[in-house]
Amino acid sequence: MPAPHRVVIVAFPGVELLDITGPAEVFSVASRVSEGGFPGYSVQVATEDGAPVATSSGLRVHSDLRLDEVTGRVDTLLVSGAVAHPEGGGVQAVVDPVVTDWLRTAAPRAGRTGSVCAGAHLLAAAGLLDGRTATTHWLTAAQLAAAHPEVDVDPDPIFIRSGPVWTCAGITSGMDMALAMVAEDHGQALALATARMMVMYVKRSGGQSQFSVPLSVRAPAEDRIGELRRWITEHPDADLSAEALAQRLSLSTRHFSRLFAQRTGTTPAAYVESARLEAARRLLEESDAGLPQVATASGLGSLQTLHRCFQRHLETTPAEYRRRFR
């Protein structure tokens, strides 16, 4: 039987613990549930000097080898991520210079290379994402795009594959990406068995959104606008015109529209369309409803509107979306 598929996960001080252990557990479980049907996965953790590293949670992760000891064939090379919290507020991705320099020579030798969460910033700094589409945690996506204009940053999907390079979003999405890698290596049946063993939501394919529409705007959940947003997502097929929504809050249409934009950073019409698109996506993923029924139930109304909405926001058709994610 061939040698096990070698996975090397690179860690450095301050990394997110689940960036390391999440993918590692997926590969480990896949090896166990295969019952010897394939060589399995061999997972190693590499650090700069081979010493244990403290993660962001305070727990320490032991290393199997130093970076300069990573020789020979590496089938999958993964880079974990870390974020800092500057005194002025916000979140900033950490770019470890030692790991970045090492990646420039090590990554081309790997069969495929991937990053978990803010690890994408290290891949970009090493030049590995130039000319590619990539994602990262939505909190640091703007930083990635500003620092690396040569990278096409898409902050929405939970993971993206661009040739031999994979990038994924926040923390737990590293497990989704690893599961997709298992499917690519050994088929969907093993990936499904692995997901079942781990009680994972196997449907989270890469093109799905990092977060739902209610989480994508900044309005406080406890105010009247927050309550209205929740009502909108629960009733996408209702009359959601600005006039009708203003009436629900006993406000004039003009005052309501201005207040909604102030509290959420978007217009009522844009929010309603996003909520209806999300409802349509969920119906396509989880039900057997025909496209006319999906258009009606999601509030988009007609097939033409459904198609236009998917083309404008997702650059695909509803039928193709269902084929990919059903």
N, C-alpha and C positions, 0 to 999 in steps of 0.2 A: 504494500500500500504506500502511496506517495507520502512525503513528509507533511506534517500538519501545516495549515495556513498560518503564517506567522504575522501576528499583530503586535506592533510596538506603539505604545501610548506615551507621548512625551509630557512630562509634568515639570513644573517649576513652582517656587514658593508663591502661595496665595491663590492657586488654582481652585476652581470649584470641585468639590469632592465628587459630585455625580458626573462631572465631565470625564472622569477617569473610570469610576466604578460602574456607571450606567452601560456604556458600550462593552466594557469588559465582561459584565454579567450576561449580556445578550450573547456574546460569542461563546461564553462558557456553557450557558444553557443549551445553545444550539448543538454544541459538541455532545452534551449528555443525552439529549432527546433523540439524536440520530441513531443511537444504539449501534455504533460502529459501522454505520452505513457509508461514512466518508472519513477522511483523515482527521477532521476536527480542526479546532483553532488552538494555537498556542499564543497566549497573551503575555507580554512583558511590559513593564513600566521602566522608562529610561529618564534619568535626571542628569543634570550637568556633571555632578561629581559622584553619582551613585549613592548619595546619602538620602535618607528619608526627607520628604518635604512636608511642611505644614500647609494644609489647605485652608480655604477661607473660613471653614467651619471650626478650625482649630485642631481637627483630627490630622494625624500624620500618616502619610502613605509611604510605604517602603519601596525602594527601587530595586529592580533586578540587575541593572547595568548602567554604566556611564554612557553619555552620548557618544563618546569616541569608541565605545565598545560595540556600537550598533553596526556590525559589519555583515557582509553576506546579503542574501536575499531577504527583503522585507516585503511581504505581500500587501499589507495595509499599514500605513503610517498615519497615526492620529495625533493631533495637537490639541491639548486641552486649553481652556481659556481662563483668564482672571480679570477682574475689574477692580478699580480703585474708586474711592469716594472722596474727591477733593473737598477742602474746607469750604469752598464757595458753593458747594452743593452739586448735585448731578452725579453721573456715573461716567467713568472713563476707562476704556479698555487698556490693559497692561500689555506692553510689547517687550518681552524679555529679549535683550540684544544677543545673548549667548545662544539661545534657542533659534533666533532668527538667522544668525550667521550659519549655524549648523544645518538648518533646513535647506539653504541654498545648494548645498552639495549632497545632502542625504535624500531629499525628496525625489530628485530625478532617478534615483536608484530603486525607488519603491514602485510596486505594481500599481497602487493607487494611494492617494494622499487625501486626508480629510481633516477638518477642524470641527471642534465642538464649541458652540457659543462664541465667546470673544476670541477664541483661537484663530478665527478668520483674520484677525488683525495681524497675527504673526505670519500667516501665509502671504498676506498682501505685502507686508514689509519685506518679505523674502523674494518678492516678484513673482510668486507662483499663481497669483490671480489676475495678472495683467491680461486684458482682453477677454476675460471670462465673466460670466454672471455668477454672483455669489450672494450669500445671505449671512446674517449673524443675528444676535439678539437685537430685538427692535430698539432697545435702549441705546445701543452703540452703533446702530446702522448709519446715522448721520455722520458720526465721527469717521467711520470707515470710508464713506463716500467722499467726505471733504479731504481726508488725508491721501486718498488714492483715487483720483479721478479716472485713472485708466481701468478701474474695476467697475463693472455694471452692477451696482448694489441693489438688490431687491429685498426690502425688509419684511415682506409678507410671508413667503413660504417657510415651512418648518425645516426643509432641507432642499438643496439644489445639487444636482450632479452636472458638472461641466467637463466632459471628457474624463480623464483619470482623477480629477480633483472634485472632492465633495465638501460642501460647507453646510452647516446647520445652525438653527436658531438657538433659543435659550435652553440650556441645561438638559432637561428631560428629552428634548428632541434628538439628542445624541443617541438615545436608545432607538428611536424611530429610524434614524439613519443607519445604525448598525443592523437593525432588522432588515432594512432594504438591501444592505450589503450581503446579508445571509441569503436573501432571496435571489440576488444576482449570482452568488457563488453556487448555490445548491438547490434553487427552485423555491416556488411559493409554498409548497407543502411543508418543507422544513421550517420556513419562516412562520407559517401559521402555527405549527406545533410549538415552536419556541414562544410565540406570543401567547398562546394558551397557557403554557407552563408558567409564564411570567405575569399572567393576567393583564396583558397589555392590549391596548386598542389597536388591533392590527390594521385598521382601515386608514390610519394616519399616513397617507401617502405624501410625498414631498411637496406637491403643489397646493396642499391645503394651507389655510391661513394660520399664522402664529397665534392670533387672538381674535375673539369674536367682536362684532361691531360694538356692543355695549362697552367693551374694554378699550376701544380705540379712541375714545374722546375723554376729555379731562373733567367733565362736570361731576361735582360731588354727588354720590349716590343718594344722599339723604334729602336733597332739595326737590322742589317741584319739577324742575327740568329732568332730574335724574329719574323720578317716578314716571314721567311721561316717556322717557327713553325706554324704560322697561316695558311700558304698555305698548309702545310701537313694535318692539321686537316680538311681543306675544300676539299682536293683532296686525300682521303685515297686510292682510287683505281688507282692512277697514279703510274708511275715508281718511287718508293721512295728508290731506292738503293743509297748507299753512293756515287757512281759514278755520278748518275743522279742529286742528290742534290748538289754535289760539282760543277757540271757543271752549275747549275742555279746561283750559286754565283761566277762563273768564278774563282774557286779555284782548286788546285790539291786535289785529294781524300784524300791524307794523311794530308794535311794542314787543309782541311775542317773538317775531323774527329777529329783532335786534338782541333781545335777551338770550335767545337760544344760541345765537352766534357768539355772544360774549362768554357764555358758560361752557360751550363745547368746542369753539374754534371752527365750526362748520355751519352750513346753512341747514334749515329744516329739510329742504328738498334733497340735499346731498345725503343727509343722514338717513332719510326714509329710503332712498334708492339703495344705499349700502345695506340697510336692514333687510330689504326685500331681496337683494341679491344673495345675502347670506341664507335667507329662508329657502330660496330656490336651490342653492348649492346643497343644503341639508336634505331637501326632498330628493334631489337627484342621487345623493349618496346613499340614502337610507330607505327609499321607497321604490315601488314599481309604478308609480303614477306616470301617466303619459305626459308629454310636454305641454299640451293644452291645460291639463289639470295642474301641473306645476306652475304655469304662468298665472293661473287664476288663484291658487292657494297662496302663492307668494305675494300676491298683490300687484304683480307686474302687468297682469291683465291679458295681454295678447302674446301670441307666438313671436310676432315681429318685435315687440318690446323686449321680450325675454332674450331673443337673439342679439338685439342691439346692445343690451346691458352686458351680456357675457363677452361680446366682442370688444366693447369699449373698456371694460375693467380687467378681463382675464385673457383677452386675445385668443379665444377659443369659442366653440359652439357648445350649447347645452348637451347635445348628444355626445360630443367628444369628451366633455367633462365627465359625464356619467360613465363612459367607457373606461376612463382612466381610474375613477375613484369609487365606482360602485362596488 
